[in-house]
Each structure stands twice: as C-alpha cells, then as structure tokens.
C-alpha cells in the first residue's frame, strides 16, 4: 500500500513539474489517470520486455483517455523515448 501511494505521489510530482505536455494529455487528465496507469503498471509487472509491457498496458487502458497520458506519467519506459 505504501509503495502504491509513493508511486502515485511521485507520478503526480512528475506531472506537475513536466514542462512539456502531450497534445492529448493535459495536466488535469494526467492527474486523473495516475491511479489507473499505476494499477496497469502493477498488473503488467510480471512481463520482462518493453513489447510485452506495452501490449499488457494497452490491453488494460488502451481504450480510455488515460492511454494518451502513459508516457507523461511513466516517461522512463523505453517506448516513451522522445
């Protein structure tokens, strides 16, 4: 529980300090999606490579508005490279 709370707080801090927003992901949307993206990340933790993680996360949140914010919240993922 503490780990999830820490993740949410760190993600919110990152979103708040991010100077560059995605065209489809405003601060408000990103802040609202932190929990959903964090839950998807936790659910996909057993996968070992970037393609598997991407497919898993897309399967969980791909049809929601939160998909546009994945790389804003989790910018360290390999497929989020700028």
C-alpha positions in Angstrom: 0.0 0.0 0.0 2.8 2.4 0.9 4.5 1.6 -2.4 1.4 2.4 -4.4 0.9 5.7 -2.5 4.6 6.6 -3.1 4.2 5.8 -6.8 1.1 8.0 -7.1 2.8 10.9 -5.3 5.9 10.6 -7.5 3.9 10.4 -10.6 1.8 13.5 -9.6 5.0 15.4 -8.8 6.4 14.5 -12.2 3.2 15.5 -14.0 3.2 18.8 -12.1 6.7 19.6 -13.0 6.6 18.4 -16.6 7.2 21.5 -18.8 6.0 19.7 -21.9 2.6 18.3 -22.2 1.4 15.8 -24.8 -1.1 17.3 -27.2 -3.8 14.8 -26.0 -2.8 14.8 -22.3 -3.4 17.8 -20.2 -2.3 18.2 -16.6 -5.9 17.6 -15.4 -6.2 14.4 -17.4 -2.8 13.1 -16.4 -3.5 13.8 -12.7 -6.8 11.9 -13.0 -5.2 9.0 -14.7 -2.3 8.4 -12.3 -4.1 5.8 -10.3 -5.3 3.9 -13.4 -1.9 4.0 -15.0 -0.2 2.9 -11.8 -2.6 0.0 -11.4 -1.9 -1.1 -15.0 1.8 -0.8 -14.4 1.4 -3.1 -11.3 -0.7 -5.6 -13.2 1.9 -5.8 -16.0 4.9 -6.1 -13.7 5.5 -9.8 -14.5 6.4 -9.1 -18.1 10.0 -8.8 -18.9 10.4 -6.8 -22.1 9.1 -3.5 -23.4 6.9 -5.0 -26.1 5.1 -7.3 -23.6 4.7 -4.4 -21.1 3.3 -2.2 -23.9 0.8 -4.8 -25.0 -0.3 -5.5 -21.5 -0.8 -1.9 -20.6 -2.6 -1.2 -23.8 -4.9 -4.1 -23.2 -5.8 -2.6 -19.8 -6.1 1.1 -20.5 -5.8 1.4 -24.3 -9.5 2.2 -24.8 -9.6 5.0 -22.2 -8.5 8.7 -22.3 -5.6 7.7 -20.0 -3.7 5.9 -22.7 -2.6 9.3 -24.1 -1.0 10.0 -20.7 1.0 6.8 -20.2 4.2 8.4 -21.4 3.6 11.6 -19.4 3.2 9.6 -16.2 5.7 6.8 -17.0 8.3 8.6 -19.1 11.0 6.1 -18.2 9.5 3.4 -20.3 11.6 2.5 -23.4 8.7 3.1 -25.8 8.2 6.6 -24.4 11.6 7.9 -25.6 11.4 11.3 -27.1 
